[in-house]
C-alpha cells in the first residue's frame, strides 16, 4: 500500500512496547490520530529492526500533517504538527 499526497490516514493505535522491548519512531501522542499525507520522503530501512541489529526491510516514510488542536487540544486555530511516520504505522482514515 502506498499513500498519495492528500490522502487521509490514521496512525495505528498500537502499543507494542507494552508487551516486549521495542524501538519505535512513531510518537505516542499521534497514535490513533487522523492526519493528511503531505509527501512521500523515500524508502528507508526500518529503524525498529535496525535498533536490534536485525535485517531491516526498506519501508516508505511520509510527512503526515495533523491539526495541532486535535493532538494537544489547545486553542490555537490553524496550528499544525508535521511528523515523519513509516507506512506500516498508517492505515486509511
C-alpha positions as CSV (number, residue, x, y, z in Angstrom):
1,X,0.0,0.0,0.0
2,X,1.2,3.5,-0.7
3,X,-0.4,6.8,0.2
4,X,-0.5,9.7,-2.2
5,X,-0.2,13.3,-1.0
6,X,-3.6,14.5,0.3
7,X,-4.7,11.0,1.5
8,X,-6.4,11.0,4.9
9,X,-4.8,8.4,7.2
10,X,-4.9,7.3,10.8
11,X,-1.9,6.3,12.8
12,X,-2.4,2.9,14.2
13,X,-3.4,2.9,17.9
14,X,-0.9,0.2,18.7
15,X,1.4,-0.2,21.8
16,X,3.9,-3.0,21.2
17,X,6.2,-1.6,23.8
18,X,3.7,-2.7,26.4
19,X,4.5,-6.4,25.6
20,X,8.2,-6.5,24.7
21,X,11.3,-4.4,24.3
22,X,11.0,-2.4,21.0
23,X,12.3,0.7,19.4
24,X,9.5,2.8,17.9
25,X,9.9,6.0,15.9
26,X,6.2,6.8,16.0
27,X,5.4,9.3,18.7
28,X,2.8,8.1,21.3
29,X,0.8,11.4,21.0
30,X,-0.2,10.8,17.4
31,X,-1.2,7.1,17.8
32,X,-4.9,6.8,17.0
33,X,-4.9,10.3,15.4
34,X,-6.1,11.2,11.9
35,X,-3.9,13.3,9.6
36,X,-3.1,14.0,6.0
37,X,-0.2,12.7,4.0
38,X,1.8,15.7,2.8
39,X,4.6,13.9,0.9
40,X,6.5,10.6,0.5
41,X,10.0,11.1,1.7
42,X,11.5,7.9,0.2
43,X,12.0,4.3,1.3
44,X,14.4,3.6,4.2
45,X,15.5,0.6,6.3
46,X,13.0,0.1,9.2
47,X,14.6,1.6,12.3
48,X,12.6,-0.6,14.5
49,X,14.7,-3.5,13.2
50,X,18.0,-1.6,12.9
51,X,17.9,-0.8,16.6
52,X,18.2,-4.5,17.4
53,X,20.7,-5.3,14.6
54,X,18.1,-7.3,12.7
55,X,17.8,-7.2,8.9
56,X,15.7,-4.2,8.0
57,X,13.3,-4.1,5.2
58,X,13.0,-0.8,3.3
59,X,9.7,0.9,4.1
60,X,8.1,4.1,2.8
61,X,8.4,7.2,5.1
62,X,5.9,10.0,4.9
63,X,5.4,13.5,6.2
64,X,1.9,13.4,7.9
65,X,0.2,16.7,8.8
66,X,-2.0,16.9,11.9
67,X,-4.2,19.7,13.3
68,X,-2.4,20.7,16.5
69,X,-5.7,21.2,18.3
70,X,-6.7,17.6,17.5
71,X,-3.5,16.2,19.1
72,X,-3.0,18.5,22.1
73,X,-6.4,20.1,22.5
74,X,-5.0,23.6,22.6
75,X,-7.0,26.5,21.3
76,X,-4.7,27.8,18.5
77,X,-6.7,27.5,15.3
78,X,-4.7,26.9,12.2
79,X,-1.6,25.5,14.1
80,X,-0.3,22.2,12.6
81,X,2.0,19.4,13.5
82,X,4.2,17.7,10.9
83,X,5.5,14.2,11.8
84,X,7.6,11.7,9.9
85,X,5.8,8.3,10.0
86,X,6.7,5.0,8.4
87,X,3.9,3.4,6.3
88,X,3.5,0.3,8.4
89,X,2.1,2.6,11.2
90,X,-0.6,4.1,8.9
91,X,-4.0,3.0,7.8
92,X,-6.6,4.7,5.6
93,X,-8.8,7.0,7.7
